[in-house]
């Protein structure tokens, strides 16, 4: 009986004609397991097909054999911990102040005009109506802060990842309280980054469009180049051809370039009375032709749904529009498995202590394993090459039940450490294990003063190049978390932004620069031979570097996907691992063309 059932079981999984509904397959599988247990009570676990063992069961059985890290803070390091803690508290306070400012969008007057006069919902209210729950990973909330052309709160748009009908989706939503949804160069960059995340992780894209078009005084930075505004529309077509659905809601004015986003989407919903689409609005029509025409007649919901065919669904209210979006997503034919809650152990040490472990500077860095012990399940870590290249820590652990390879700086990226990192990254790639990089790279490498040191320097560079190649070519998801310094060439080997990690986050204390401004006096200054050094110039340079290397300067320019609190790191990383996992269950693309509209 046991052998008969064991023979038939894989047929239920392989034969797609047997049942198109994966939920039914899982139900049959569970029922079959119960039959086997009742019919053959002495049947051993290893007689079941491997796919019958749930992730939960396998995790509980095997992973608790990983060694436990000692996360206790040595008494001799307590003064370093206290210095780091004070610095982290100051950074967190600035973080909270800026976040509060960003959440207000364009200000109270703009919010009143948006909600009372224009009768529209705020962008975060729209998301709450769309999402299954409060689980939402917002991306780059500080983008647009203190730019040369002024503050653009959150770059005038909200981007992030959340679930609709159980499907992870990327959201790009204009915030019309910020300059009427006007598109700035930083707005384009933020939306392009969201689209890149959607492509890397094969996530459905949802556009909530309420845009006044491009900010014309900066048109030269918005229009002509490869990574400017037109790339958004290009990406929509390419993503559609990749079978990554594109869904748009016109929930405000869509003027000029803003009108192309919904017309390039696979399916588009428009909201009556508040949604409109046109390349040139009524004022420009009046100026060009002398004709008076209302926004509704020129490009309102009725016109586009009944006459032009530019939209596919007419909604009488925003609530109805978002219900329509949920119904569209239910037609995507995604075959996701039933949600399974993985069992896992919490770290043995408090996440709040990460504030004291977040380094104030490179000289205030404590051992990286103290941080790992507060991030990973049960503080259990299977280290790889523990005694070799110890300035880089590599190994395997779990984050809320997800297996992950960890590559973490514990000092300078030496020759041995680089070779070790290269080996480990290739192992993860071969085994299809996502990689988490914890980056705290050295401020600068000391200049060689002898021939032997020059040879060592060359060998280290070659080893770092080997690790860079391994990281660049690793065909697995990668997450980078900058916990301290992100300096120079070592940051590339640790999967910096230019090496395309799926996600990259910073702690508020992080520093991002070519060199550390605190060590600038040790660098030779390039000047003419007849000139003498000017202390005021050096002081100005150090101040400039200090300001430009802060995490907030970095995040304002979208060099990352956002600043996160150290104590929230485990939750954010686990959420990213879950998001990246969804693409395993999507149907592979067979077509090479997008949805072509009327």
Secondary structure, DSSP 8 states (H G I E B T S, - for coil): -HHHHHHHHHHHHH-TTT-S-HHHHHHHHHHHHHHHHHH-TT--GGGS-GGGS-HHHHHHHHGGGS-B------GGGHHHHHHHHHHHHHHHHHHHHHHHHHHTTT-HHHHHIIIIIS----HHHHHHHHSSSS-EEEE-TTTTTTBTTB--GGGGEEEEEEEETTEEEEEEEE-TTTGGG-B-HHHHHHHHHHHHHHHHHT-EEEEEEEE--B-GGGGGGTSSSTTSTHHHHHHHHHHHHTT--EEEEEEEEEETTHHHHHHHSSEEEEETTT-EEESS-HHHHHHHH-----HHHHHBHHHIIIII---SEEESSHHHHHHHHHHHHHTS---------------SS-GGGHHHHS-SSGGG---HHHHHTTTSGGGB-EEESTTSSTTEEEEEEEETTEEEEEEEESS---HHHHHHHHHHHHHHHHHT--EEEEE---S------SHHHHHHHHHHHHHHHHHHHHHHH--S-EEEEESSEEETTHHHHTT-GGG--SEEEE-TT-EEESS-GGGGGGS-----TT----HHHHHHHHHHHHHHTBHHHHHHTTSSS-B--GGGHHHHHHHHHHHHHGGGGS------S-----
